[in-house]
């Protein structure tokens, strides 16, 4: 196992997810329940499944599309998303 990749993935996802909409939804749903277990398990399974799908898709794409093209497309998507967020905030 490549521990450097593990820690990069962990720290990046952990920091990116702090205070996002998912946490707000979990917070809201937890206030409606006497037990946090169903909310935690539902959120955890949903996140694991969506992450698994993303990893499988990434693994497949890197075999079909050159990695530098994937990085360029991801960069463009992030830049466009940032611009759209800024436009909507102004």
Backbone as CSV, one residue per row, in Angstrom:
resi,resn,N_x,N_y,N_z,CA_x,CA_y,CA_z,C_x,C_y,C_z
1,UNK,0.852,-1.186,0.000,0.000,0.000,0.000,0.890,1.239,0.000
2,UNK,0.512,2.183,-0.837,1.261,3.431,-0.917,0.704,4.392,0.138
3,UNK,1.403,4.512,1.258,0.916,5.323,2.378,0.921,6.813,2.067
4,UNK,1.815,7.248,1.191,1.828,8.668,0.825,0.523,9.035,0.108
5,UNK,0.097,8.196,-0.823,-1.174,8.426,-1.515,-2.330,8.362,-0.522
6,UNK,-2.285,7.402,0.397,-3.333,7.281,1.420,-3.470,8.578,2.198
7,UNK,-2.358,9.110,2.716,-2.420,10.311,3.554,-2.783,11.552,2.745
8,UNK,-2.367,11.614,1.498,-2.779,12.737,0.643,-4.286,12.687,0.416
9,UNK,-4.809,11.497,0.090,-6.248,11.349,-0.118,-7.013,11.666,1.161
10,UNK,-6.550,11.123,2.287,-7.234,11.354,3.561,-7.266,12.839,3.903
11,UNK,-6.117,13.481,3.892,-6.062,14.888,4.322,-6.811,15.796,3.360
12,UNK,-6.710,15.530,2.065,-7.415,16.365,1.089,-8.923,16.247,1.247
13,UNK,-9.418,15.019,1.325,-10.866,14.811,1.463,-11.350,15.322,2.809
14,UNK,-10.609,15.053,3.878,-11.024,15.497,5.205,-11.151,17.015,5.247
15,UNK,-10.153,17.712,4.761,-10.192,19.176,4.782,-11.265,19.732,3.845
16,UNK,-11.448,19.091,2.695,-12.454,19.567,1.744,-13.869,19.365,2.266
17,UNK,-14.077,18.345,3.077,-15.419,18.022,3.546,-15.828,18.781,4.808
18,UNK,-14.894,19.423,5.478,-15.242,20.149,6.705,-16.208,21.279,6.371
19,UNK,-17.371,21.237,6.983,-18.359,22.305,6.823,-19.087,22.299,5.491
20,UNK,-19.093,21.197,4.770,-19.796,21.188,3.496,-21.275,20.869,3.704
21,UNK,-22.019,20.827,2.601,-23.463,20.598,2.679,-23.809,19.270,3.317
22,UNK,-22.983,18.258,3.090,-23.256,16.940,3.664,-23.265,17.002,5.183
23,UNK,-22.313,17.703,5.757,-22.279,17.832,7.214,-23.490,18.599,7.727
24,UNK,-23.909,19.601,7.000,-25.094,20.357,7.412,-26.345,19.484,7.360
25,UNK,-26.436,18.644,6.339,-27.579,17.724,6.243,-27.546,16.722,7.391
26,UNK,-26.366,16.176,7.676,-26.231,15.230,8.804,-26.604,15.909,10.118
27,UNK,-26.157,17.130,10.295,-26.485,17.889,11.499,-27.996,18.053,11.624
28,UNK,-28.621,18.446,10.529,-30.068,18.659,10.532,-30.822,17.360,10.804
29,UNK,-30.423,16.274,10.131,-31.102,14.998,10.345,-30.889,14.474,11.760
30,UNK,-29.725,14.719,12.339,-29.445,14.261,13.701,-30.320,14.951,14.728
31,UNK,-30.732,16.169,14.433,-31.596,16.880,15.384,-33.005,16.291,15.406
32,UNK,-33.370,15.540,14.365,-34.710,14.966,14.270,-34.779,13.545,14.800
33,UNK,-33.664,13.036,15.304,-33.612,11.651,15.731,-33.047,11.549,17.141
34,UNK,-33.498,10.543,17.870,-32.946,10.323,19.209,-31.632,9.549,19.142
35,UNK,-31.344,8.956,17.982,-30.112,8.202,17.809,-29.396,8.704,16.551
36,UNK,-28.093,8.909,16.671,-27.338,9.361,15.510,-26.900,8.204,14.624
37,UNK,-27.057,6.974,15.099,-26.557,5.808,14.367,-27.156,5.704,12.961
38,UNK,-28.483,5.819,12.774,-29.017,5.709,11.413,-28.491,6.811,10.481
39,UNK,-28.360,8.013,11.005,-27.845,9.122,10.198,-26.385,8.859,9.828
40,UNK,-25.595,8.456,10.812,-24.181,8.188,10.570,-24.003,7.062,9.559
41,UNK,-24.717,5.955,9.756,-24.577,4.810,8.850,-25.044,5.155,7.437
42,UNK,-26.163,5.866,7.330,-26.657,6.260,6.008,-25.670,7.166,5.289
43,UNK,-25.146,8.159,5.999,-24.177,9.080,5.393,-22.890,8.361,5.043
44,UNK,-22.438,7.493,5.930,-21.181,6.778,5.701,-21.289,5.852,4.488
45,UNK,-22.370,5.103,4.401,-22.543,4.182,3.280,-22.668,4.957,1.967
46,UNK,-23.404,6.067,1.981,-23.542,6.884,0.773,-22.192,7.450,0.341
47,UNK,-21.396,7.929,1.291,-20.096,8.494,0.957,-19.139,7.416,0.462
48,UNK,-19.155,6.261,1.110,-18.293,5.162,0.674,-18.672,4.726,-0.742
49,UNK,-19.951,4.610,-1.024,-20.396,4.185,-2.347,-20.012,5.210,-3.413
50,UNK,-20.248,6.489,-3.148,-19.903,7.508,-4.141,-18.394,7.588,-4.345
51,UNK,-17.618,7.407,-3.276,-16.163,7.410,-3.397,-15.684,6.193,-4.178
52,UNK,-16.282,5.043,-3.926,-15.934,3.824,-4.655,-16.182,3.996,-6.148
53,UNK,-17.338,4.558,-6.494,-17.668,4.777,-7.906,-16.651,5.727,-8.545
54,UNK,-16.295,6.796,-7.834,-15.310,7.745,-8.365,-13.954,7.077,-8.566
55,UNK,-13.537,6.254,-7.618,-12.245,5.551,-7.741,-12.259,4.561,-8.900
56,UNK,-13.337,3.832,-9.046,-13.438,2.882,-10.153,-13.425,3.607,-11.499
57,UNK,-14.160,4.702,-11.592,-14.189,5.481,-12.827,-12.805,6.054,-13.133
58,UNK,-12.139,6.590,-12.107,-10.791,7.116,-12.295,-9.815,6.044,-12.741
59,UNK,-9.917,4.884,-12.142,-9.045,3.764,-12.506,-9.282,3.339,-13.952
60,UNK,-10.538,3.300,-14.356,-10.857,2.943,-15.740,-10.370,4.015,-16.714
61,UNK,-10.648,5.276,-16.401,-10.281,6.367,-17.305,-8.779,6.461,-17.528
62,UNK,-7.990,6.229,-16.479,-6.543,6.358,-16.641,-5.969,5.290,-17.556
63,UNK,-6.733,4.237,-17.799,-6.301,3.200,-18.741,-6.657,3.560,-20.181
64,UNK,-7.650,4.438,-20.344,-8.152,4.792,-21.668,-7.671,6.178,-22.114
65,UNK,-7.567,7.099,-21.167,-7.211,8.489,-21.467,-5.879,8.799,-20.788
66,UNK,-4.967,9.485,-21.473,-3.697,9.840,-20.845,-3.902,10.679,-19.578
67,UNK,-3.061,10.433,-18.578,-3.212,11.088,-17.274,-3.122,12.608,-17.399
68,UNK,-2.238,13.125,-18.249,-2.127,14.581,-18.375,-3.407,15.196,-18.937
69,UNK,-4.131,14.468,-19.782,-5.411,14.949,-20.299,-6.447,14.969,-19.169
70,UNK,-6.464,13.923,-18.354,-7.388,13.878,-17.211,-7.106,15.028,-16.266
71,UNK,-5.840,15.292,-15.968,-5.482,16.405,-15.080,-5.904,17.739,-15.679
72,UNK,-5.717,17.905,-16.976,-6.110,19.158,-17.631,-7.619,19.361,-17.573
73,UNK,-8.367,18.309,-17.845,-9.831,18.399,-17.800,-10.293,18.707,-16.378
74,UNK,-9.708,18.034,-15.392,-10.074,18.291,-13.995,-9.760,19.734,-13.621
75,UNK,-8.605,20.239,-14.069,-8.233,21.626,-13.789,-9.213,22.609,-14.397
76,UNK,-9.613,22.371,-15.633,-10.575,23.251,-16.299,-11.917,23.217,-15.572
77,UNK,-12.357,22.030,-15.177,-13.631,21.911,-14.449,-13.576,22.694,-13.138
78,UNK,-12.463,22.574,-12.407,-12.342,23.305,-11.143,-12.311,24.812,-11.356
79,UNK,-11.600,25.267,-12.380,-11.537,26.700,-12.667,-12.912,27.230,-13.068
80,UNK,-13.599,26.519,-13.956,-14.935,26.941,-14.384,-15.896,26.946,-13.190
81,UNK,-15.820,25.924,-12.344,-16.674,25.879,-11.150,-16.401,27.081,-10.251
82,UNK,-15.126,27.398,-10.045,-14.774,28.550,-9.227,-15.298,29.849,-9.799
83,UNK,-15.179,30.012,-11.112,-15.690,31.222,-11.765,-17.202,31.312,-11.607
84,UNK,-17.890,30.189,-11.802,-19.353,30.187,-11.647,-19.769,30.527,-10.218
85,UNK,-19.036,30.020,-9.259,-19.334,30.353,-7.850,-19.131,31.842,-7.619
86,UNK,-18.035,32.392,-8.129,-17.777,33.830,-7.973,-18.846,34.678,-8.649
87,UNK,-19.265,34.268,-9.839,-20.298,35.029,-10.561,-21.601,35.017,-9.772
88,UNK,-21.963,33.880,-9.207,-23.212,33.790,-8.446,-23.133,34.533,-7.123
89,UNK,-21.918,34.718,-6.582,-21.748,35.414,-5.301,-21.726,36.920,-5.489
90,UNK,-21.428,37.387,-6.702,-21.318,38.834,-6.920,-22.630,39.491,-7.116
